[in-house]
């Protein structure tokens, strides 16, 4: 491994190990940062570290939700986050009406083949989050024109995600949607090999990372994303 990459990997691991806040996301859209870090970790083959981190995020988030602690919510504004959470069932349902975080954790558990933790996620989905729309974001035919300045609403939502039938069913559901959504592979920066720009745009404009970035982990015919020189 390149020395510079090793230094970045060590820094990231130390930050997570020494700061428990990275195990307890408050905003649901922190799934974006979790995904970006996880993509780096898995490319560095830090599988055990990533698996432990994803487990901790899941268990901490479930515990916080069930104990009315600082559980992940879809609010983004400081004024809303400052008073989060309010200890009522109605507020909790409103604050968790949709989520990209939990299906993101499910995807990583699938990539890491962690069936035990996925069963915890599925049980949480069934008993505590049936009111919540778990979803992924996918690019559409106008995304290439509007992704980088976010000048217009674009993309589409993959919802109706199924966790109750097990990890393999969940992964297969997402796999089929990745194959059906050809707009990602047609993005100009992807065709030119400049795919990190998609991650940068998603991070800046707070768009969930498209699940295509996981595809090479469980689709045998998908190419790896090549490093940018």
C-alpha positions in Angstrom: 0.0 0.0 0.0 1.2 3.5 -0.9 2.7 5.3 2.1 0.4 8.3 1.8 -2.7 6.1 1.6 -1.5 4.2 4.6 -1.1 7.5 6.5 -4.7 8.5 5.6 -6.0 5.1 6.6 -4.3 5.3 9.9 -5.6 8.8 10.5 -9.2 7.8 9.7 -9.1 4.8 11.9 -7.6 6.8 14.8 -10.2 9.5 14.5 -13.0 6.9 14.6 -11.4 5.0 17.5 -10.8 8.1 19.6 -14.1 9.9 18.9 -17.2 7.9 19.9 -19.3 10.6 18.2 -18.5 8.9 14.9 -20.4 5.9 16.1 -23.6 7.9 16.7 -24.8 9.9 13.7 -27.4 12.5 14.6 -28.5 13.4 11.0 -29.7 10.7 8.7 -27.8 12.3 5.8 -24.6 11.5 7.7 -25.0 8.3 5.6 -23.1 10.3 2.9 -19.9 10.6 5.0 -20.2 7.1 6.3 -20.4 5.8 2.7 -17.4 7.9 1.5 -15.3 6.7 4.4 -16.4 3.1 4.0 -15.6 3.1 0.3 -12.1 4.2 1.2 -11.7 1.6 4.0 -12.9 -1.2 1.8 -10.5 -0.3 -1.0 -7.8 -0.4 1.6 -9.0 -3.9 2.6 -9.7 -2.7 6.1 -12.6 -5.2 6.3 -12.4 -6.0 10.0 -12.3 -2.3 11.0 -15.1 -1.4 8.7 -17.3 -4.3 9.9 -16.8 -3.3 13.6 -17.5 0.4 12.8 -20.7 -0.4 10.9 -21.9 -2.7 13.7 -21.3 0.0 16.3 -23.2 2.6 14.3 -26.1 0.2 13.9 -26.3 -0.9 17.5 -25.8 2.7 18.8 -28.5 4.1 16.5 -31.0 1.4 17.5 -30.3 1.9 21.2 -30.6 5.6 20.9 -33.9 5.3 19.0 -35.4 2.9 21.5 -34.3 4.9 24.5 -35.2 8.3 23.1 -31.6 9.3 23.0 -29.8 11.3 20.2 -31.1 9.0 17.5 -30.6 9.7 13.8 -33.3 12.1 12.4 -33.9 13.6 9.0 -33.7 17.2 10.3 -30.8 19.3 9.1 -31.3 22.7 10.4 -29.5 23.7 13.6 -32.6 25.0 15.3 -34.3 21.6 14.8 -31.2 19.6 15.9 -30.8 21.7 19.0 -34.1 20.5 20.4 -33.8 17.0 19.2 -35.2 14.7 20.4 -38.6 15.5 21.9 -39.9 12.6 24.0 -43.1 11.7 22.2 -44.0 8.9 19.9 -45.5 11.4 17.4 -42.3 13.4 17.2 -40.2 10.3 16.9 -42.2 9.1 13.9 -42.0 12.5 12.3 -38.2 12.7 12.8 -37.7 9.3 11.3 -40.3 9.4 8.5 -37.6 8.6 5.9 -34.1 7.2 6.0 -31.1 6.6 3.8 -28.9 5.8 6.7 -30.4 2.5 7.7 -30.5 1.0 4.2 -26.9 2.2 3.8 -25.9 0.3 6.9 -27.8 -2.7 5.5 -25.8 -2.5 2.2 -22.5 -2.4 4.0 -23.5 -5.4 6.2 -24.4 -7.2 3.0 -21.1 -6.4 1.4 -19.3 -7.6 4.5 -21.5 -10.7 4.7 -22.6 -9.9 8.2 -25.9 -11.8 8.5 -26.1 -11.6 12.2 -26.1 -7.8 12.3 -28.4 -7.6 9.3 -30.9 -9.6 11.2 -30.8 -7.0 14.0 -31.4 -4.3 11.3 -34.3 -6.3 9.9 -35.9 -6.8 13.3 -35.5 -3.0 14.0 -37.1 -2.2 10.7 -40.1 -4.5 11.4 -40.7 -3.5 15.1 -39.7 0.1 15.2 -39.6 1.7 11.7 -42.6 0.5 9.7 -43.7 4.1 9.5 -40.3 5.1 7.9 -39.6 5.0 4.2 -36.2 3.5 3.8 -34.7 4.5 0.4 -31.8 5.0 -1.9 -31.2 7.8 -4.4 -30.6 7.0 -8.0 -29.6 9.4 -10.9 -31.9 9.9 -13.8 -31.6 11.1 -17.4 -31.3 14.8 -16.3 -28.8 14.2 -13.4 -25.8 14.8 -15.6 -27.0 18.3 -16.4 -27.9 19.3 -12.9 -25.8 17.2 -10.4 -22.8 19.6 -10.2 -24.7 22.8 -9.5 -27.9 21.2 -8.1 -29.8 23.7 -10.3 -32.9 21.6 -10.6 -34.5 18.6 -8.8 -33.2 15.4 -10.4 -32.8 11.8 -9.7 -35.3 9.2 -8.5 -36.0 7.4 -5.3 -35.7 3.6 -4.7 -38.0 2.8 -1.8 -40.0 -0.2 -0.7 -36.8 -1.8 0.4 -37.3 -5.3 2.0 -35.2 -6.4 4.9 -37.6 -8.9 6.5 -36.8 -11.6 4.0 -33.1 -11.6 4.8 -29.8 -10.1 3.6 -29.7 -11.9 0.2 -33.2 -10.8 -0.8 -32.3 -7.2 0.2 -29.1 -7.3 -1.8 -30.8 -8.8 -4.8 -33.4 -6.1 -4.8 -30.8 -3.4 -4.9 -28.7 -5.3 -7.5 -31.7 -5.4 -9.9 -32.3 -1.6 -9.5 -28.6 -0.9 -10.1 -28.7 -2.9 -13.3 -32.0 -1.2 -14.4 -30.7 2.3 -13.7 -28.3 3.0 -16.6 -28.2 6.7 -16.0 -25.3 6.3 -13.6 -23.0 4.7 -16.2 -24.0 7.4 -18.7 -22.9 10.3 -16.4 -20.2 12.2 -18.3 -17.7 12.0 -15.5 -18.2 8.3 -15.1 -17.6 7.7 -18.8 -14.5 9.8 -18.6 -13.2 8.0 -15.5 -13.6 11.0 -13.3 -16.1 9.3 -11.0 -14.8 11.0 -7.7 -16.6 14.1 -8.9 -19.9 12.3 -8.3 -18.9 11.7 -4.7 -17.9 15.4 -4.3 -21.1 16.7 -5.8 -23.2 14.4 -3.6 -21.3 15.5 -0.5 -21.6 19.2 -1.3 -25.3 19.1 -2.3 -26.2 16.5 0.4 -27.4 13.9 -2.1 -27.2 10.2 -1.0 -24.4 8.3 -2.6 -25.8 6.2 -5.5 -25.7 2.5 -4.7 -23.7 1.9 -7.9 -20.6 2.7 -5.9 -21.2 -0.6 -4.0 -21.9 -2.5 -7.2 -18.4 -3.9 -7.8 -18.5 -5.5 -4.4 -21.3 -7.9 -5.2 -21.8 -7.8 -9.0 -19.1 -10.0 -10.5 -19.3 -8.4 -13.9 -19.0 -4.8 -12.7 -15.5 -3.2 -13.1 -13.7 -1.7 -10.2 -13.4 2.0 -10.1 -9.9 2.9 -11.3 -7.8 5.2 -9.2 -7.4 8.8 -10.6 -3.8 9.5 -11.4 
